[in-house]
Amino acid sequence: MKKYIITSVFVLSLIGCSTSDDINLDPHATYNTTAESLVTYSQKELSDYLTTLNVNENNFRLTMQYTQETIYVNESNYDFANRNVSNSVWQDNYVNVLKNLDQARKITEAYSPTPSELATWPVEKANKLAVIDMMKVFTYQVLVDTFGDIPYTQSLDIDAYPLPKYDKASDIYSSLIARLKIDLANLSQSGTILRGGDIYFNGDNAKWGKFGNSLLLKLGIALADVNPSLAQSAVSDAITGGVMTSSDDNCEFKYLESSPNDNPIYQDISSRDDFVAGKTLIDFMNNTNDTRITKYYGDVNGSYIGQIIGAPAEFAEFSPLGEFAYDPTTPGTVMSYTEVLFYLTEAAARWGIGGNPTALYSQAVTSSFTDWGLSGDAAAYIAAHPYNSANWKKSVGEQAWVAMFNQPKAAWNFYRRLDFPQLIAPSTAINNAEGKVPVRLTYPSSEATTNGNNYSAASSSIGGDKLTTKLFWDKF
């Protein structure tokens, strides 16, 4: 197996911080590294953030009621402020991912090819810049879909904008769609993309093209209820351009056996008993005779048992996570073919774009079963739980919720957009949740203290910095 060691020497400062002379002379700073190293680091950081169930960083498995904490139940009850979770999300995405990708862009643009590279460098440069920007587009969408209005146009130039303004989320979406289309146009189907360092697709041009179009589809679908014309245009362009067509196209980070490059879920639970199954999903899967439950969770004396959301649990009395979570090499999924099929189902249901919704629904559910090695069980499950055209949001929303079990951030988007499943907040949830499942994270406390004027303007613009403030695209 190819070995690669990923270190954290590339982390840079971002918002509200200045660099000292000592830092500027740091021999490990990014000006002494390669674009490829920065891309590798960014890919791992993005995958780590989307994958981890560490309560300091990513609580979407708890929010989507897939899991429940055993002892410390603050986050199950939506107390994310106690651990400054939003600060970590901000750091993970802005600093660890976006800032390093932006430095990779600068290094690429400044690179002087050797005489032997002159003929091939223009295509390689265009490919590299396109791929770097696709990852930036993906990450900005993650941030918008988490907070709403965020720093965007001024976000990565701390010298010019040490206290960046917040752009409107709807404007950012329009910009992301436009720049992604340019990236796809600039991506060649031949020529080098990265000289090593691409863990996601190993420099495969065609797969990067499918990823870009699938991301365009995701961006378009998100706008379905708020800007249907732009949504349909983006979705149509994505389908025409060519989205993922099998699980071989999945965007994944391949983790290794040993630390620090093992799967972060394994890191979180291999020596601790902090999480058990959440009752909501366990009950749903038990009631629908869903055999994926045998992969998602472990059994307790032959039964699958979930704890009430928000309540502490004795680890031995409830189902743990399944074997996948105890395998350090389980890949981290950034985007999947199954996810894309559910977007296509939704597009077909809404606008008649891209195929027959009944067939696409069956393909999406089948793909999920196949992902877990249970393809033989899919047909019977679909027959028992067919697509319902009269209430397609329920069909798509509930089945996407189950299928996105290991992509909880994507599941949260489906939930907010389609209003299914109909999750109920625990009675023990903090008062700030107002008796509801959160639909956004509040801004980091560090922003309120270091970038106060822009923070206040953004909070007012979105309707209040609350867990219950809906994003601009979450209309119903």
N, C-alpha and C positions, 0 to 999 in steps of 0.2 A: 504494500500500500504506500502511495506517495505521502511523505510526511511534510507538513508545513507548520511552522510555529508562528503564531500571531501574537504580537505583543501590543501593549497600549502606549507606546512611545509617541504615537501620532496625535494624541488628544491636544486640541488647542483651546484657547479661551474664546468666549463668544460675547455674551451680552453683559454690559455693565462692568467689564473687567479690563484692566490694562496690563501690559506685559512689562516686566522689568528688564534691565540690561542683562542680568544673569540668564533670564529665560531666552533673550534674543541671542545669546551666545551658546545656548545648549547644543552640544554636538549631535543630539538625537532629534533635533527639530526637523520639520517636514521638508525644509529646503535641501536637506542632505539625503533624502530618500527618493524613491521612484513613484510614479503614478500608480504602477501596478501594486506596490505594497500598500498604498493608501486605499486603493479600491478593495483589496483583500480585507483589510482591517474594517472598512466601512461595511462590506458585505456581512462580515461576522457580527459586527455591532448591531446592524439592522435585524439580522436573523435572531440574535440573542434577545433583543428587546421584544420582538414579536412572539418568541417561543417561551421565554421564561415564565414561571409562575411565582417568582420572587415578589413578595408583597410590597417591597420597596419600589418596584418598577412597573409591574404589569399585573393588574388585578381583574382582567377581563374574564378569566375563567371563573372567578368568583361572581362577577357581575352577571355573567350569562348563566349562572347557577349550575355549572358543570361540576364544580368542586365546593367544598366547605372546609373552613379551617377547623382544627381540632382544639387548640388551647386559646390562642390569641385571635379573637373574632372581630377585631376592629374593622378590618377591611371587608369582611362579609356583611358588615352593617354600614358600609359606605363611608367609614371614617378614613379618608385618604390623607387628611391633613396631618394626622398624628406622626406619620413617617415622611412627610413632605414628598409624597409620591409624585405630584406634578413637577416638582423640581427635578426629580430623576428622569421623568419622561422628557422634559425639556433638554436636559443634558444629553441623554442618550441619543436623541434625534438631531438636535441642532449641532452639538459639538462633536460627538463621536461619529456621527454619520455625515451630516451635511457639510460641516466645516472641512472634514478630511476629503470628501468628494470634491469640494471646491478647490482645495489645494491640489488635488490630482488634476483638475482642469487647468489650473495655472501652470503646473509643471509641463503638461502636454502642450499647451499653447506656446510655451517658451522654449521647447525642445528644438535643438538644431540637429537635423539628421546628418549622419556621416555620408560621405560620397556614395557608399554602397546602398544607402537607404533612400537616396533622393527620389528614385523612381516610384517606390512603394509608399513613402511616408504620407503623401497627401490623403490617400485612401485610409491608411491606418489611423492617421490623426482624426479624420472625420468619424471613423467608426468608434474610436476611443471616446471622443467627446460626446457622441450620441449616446453611448452606453452609460457614461458617467451621468449625463443629464437625465436619462430615463430613471436612474436610481434616485436622483434628486427629486424628480417629479413624484415618484412613489412616496418618498419620505415626507415631502411637503403635504401630500394628501393625507398621510397618517396624522400629521399635526393638525391640519385643518379639521379633520373628522373627529379629533379628540377635543379641541378647544374652541373652534370657531375662528374668529378673526385672530391672526397671528402676525408677527414680523415676517415679511416676505421680501419685498424689494430692497429693504435696507438690512436684511438679517445677517448677511455673511461678511460685511465690510465693517469691522469694529473700529478701524482707524477713522473712517469717514463718518460712521454712525454708531458711536458707542452706546447710544440709547435709541434703538431703532423704533420707528413707528410701526403700528399694527395696520395691515391691509385688510380690507373687507374680504371675508371668506369667499363670497360669490365672485369677486374680481380675481381672486387667486385661482379659483377653479377654471375660469375662462382662460387665464394665462397658462395654466398647466396643460390644458387641452391644446392650446395653440403651440406651445413649445414642444409638446410630445409629437405632434404632427410633423414638426420640423425635424426632430430627432429621427423619426421613422423615414423621412425622405432622405436624410443624410446617411443613413445606415446602409452600407453596401452589402450585397449578398456574397461578396467575396472579399479577400484581403484580411489582414490581421486585425483583430479587435484589441486584445491585450496580450502582451508577451508573458504569458503566465499570469497568475494572480486572480483569474476569474473562476472562483469556486462555484458560482451558480451554474454556468453553462459551458465552462471550459473553452471559452472563445468561439462558441458556435454561433455564427452570424444568424442563421435561420431561426434558432431558438430565441435569440435576443429580439428578432423581429416579431415573433409570436408573443413574447412577453410584452413588448411595447404596444402591440395592438390589443392585447388582453387588458393592459392597464388603461388604454383609451376606452375600452368597453366599460371597465369599472368606473372610470370618471363619468362617462356618459350616463350610466344607470343611476348614479348617485343624484343626478339632476332631474330625474324623471318627473318629480312632482312640482318642481319649482321653475324649470326652464326646459319644457318639453321639446322645443325646436332644436336647441343646442344639444340636448340629450340624444335625440333621434339621429341628428347629424353625426355626432361622435360615434354612436353605436353602429350606424351604417358603415362609416368609414373603417371602423375596427374590424367588422365582419368581412368587408371587402378586402382589407389588407391582410387578413389571416390571423386568427387567434389560435390559442393552444388547441391541439387536436387529439391529444392523448396524455396520459400521466407521464410519459417520457418527456413532455414539455414542461413539467412542473419546475417552478423556480424554487430551488432548495439549497440550503447550506449543508454540506456533508461534514458532519462532526466526526471526530476521531475518538479513540479509546481513552486517551489520557488527558488530564487537565494541563493547560487551560482550554483545550480545544474540544472538550466533550460537550454533549448536549446540556444546556443550562437546567432543564427539568431534572435530569439525572443529578446534577450538582446540588439542586435544591432538596431532593427527597431521598437520595441514596443513604444518607446517615441520619435522617430526621423523619418523624411521623407527624408532619404538620398539616396534611391534607387528606380528606376522604371524599367520597362521592357526594355530590349534592342531590338531595331528594327529588328536586324538580325533574332533572333529566333522567335519573334512575327510574322514577315512577313512569315517566312517559315511555321509556324504552321497554320496561317490563310490560306495560299495558298494550304495547304494539307488537310484542313478540319480536323485538329487534335483536338479531344475533350479534350485531356490532357491540352490544353491551359486554360480550365476552372479551373483546379486544380493548375497549375503553377502560374497563374496570376489572379488578380481581373479585372473586366471590368470597362470601363468608359462609362456610359450610354448605356450599352449593347454591346459595341465594345471593342476589345483588341488592344491597341495602344502602340507601342514601340518608344522610342526616338533614334535618330541617335547616333551611337556610338561615344563617345568623346565629345558630345555637352551637355551643361547644360540643365536642364529640370525643368519645373514647375510641382511639384508632382501631382497636381490635374488633369493635362492634359494627363497623361499617366498611363498605367496600373501599379498598385502596385504588389508586390508579393502576392501569393495566401494565403488562410486561413492557410495552413500548417505553414507558417512562423510566424504567430501570435499565434501559439499554443506552449506554453513553453515546452510541453511534447513530441513534435515531435522528434522521435529518430534521433540520428546522425548515418549515415551509413558509415561504414568503408569499407565493401565489400558486394556486393549484388549478389543474384542469377541472376538477370537480367544482370548484368555486366559479370558474368561467362558465361551465354548463348551467349553473343556476342563474347567472347573469343573462345568459342567452334565453333561458326559459322565461325569465321576467320580461325581456325585450319582446319576445314572441307573444306573451300574454298581453302586454300593454299595447303594442303597436302592430303586431303581425309581422315583425322584422325577424329574419334569420332562421325561420323554420316553424315547425308545428310545436306548440307548447307542451302538448301531451307527450310527444316523442322525446322532446328535450328534457322534460321532467324525469322520464324513465331513464334516460341516459345519465342524468345528473345523479340520481339515487343509485343507479347501478355502478357508476364510477366510484361513489363513496364506499359501497360494499367491496368493490375490487381493491380499493386502496388498502383495505384491512384484510385482504386475502379471503374474502367471503363472497366472491362473485356468484357462486352457486345459489346463494340465499336471496339474491336480489329480486328475481322474478316473482317469487311467492310474496315477498314483502310488498312489492309494488301492486300486485293484484289485490292485496288486502287493504292497501292505502293508496288508491289511485289519485291521479291529478283531478282536481275539482275546478272546472272552468268557471263555475258560478262564484267561487271564493278562492281564486288563484293565489291571492296574497297569503291566505292561511296555508295552502298546500306548499307554496314555495318557502314561506317564512319558517314554518315548522320543520320542514325537511332540511333546509339550509342550516338551521340551528343545530340539528342533530349532526349533519355532515361536517360542519365547521368546528367540531369538537376540539381539534388540535390547531385551529386557526381562530382563536377567540376574538381577536380584533375584527376580523372579517365578519364573524357572527354578530357582533355588536352593531355593525353597519346594517346588516339585513334586518335585525330586530327593530332598529329605529326607523328604518325606511318603510317596512311593511307592517309593523305593529303586531307581528307574530314571531314567536309564541307570546302569549299574554302572561308575561312574568309578573309576579306579585312580590313587592318588597317585603322583607321581614318586619314584623311588628316591633322588633328591637332596633331598627335602623335609626341612624342619627336624625335629629330634628331637621337638619339642613337638607335632607333628602325629601322632606315633605311627603313621606309615605309612598315614594315612587322609586323605581329603579333608575339610577342615574342615566342621563342622556348626553352628558359631557363631563369632562373634568374641569375643575376650577383652575384658573391660572396659577402658576407657581407663586408662592409667597415672596420669592426672591425678586420677581418682577414688580410686585407692589412696592417693595422697598427700594429697589435700584432704578427702576424705570417707571416711576409712579405716574407721571403725567400721561404717558402713552398707555399704560395699564388702565388708568381711569377712563380714558377716552374709549378704549376697546370694550371695557366692561359696560359702559353706557350704550355703546353701539349695538351690542348683541342682546341687550335687554336684561343685563345683570349677570355678574360673575357667580353663577349658581350651578349646582349639579342638575337642576331641573330646567335650565334654559336650553331650549331646542336650537339645534344648528339651523342655518338658513335653509338647508335642503330637507329638513325633517318637518314637513308641513302638517301632517295629520296625526 
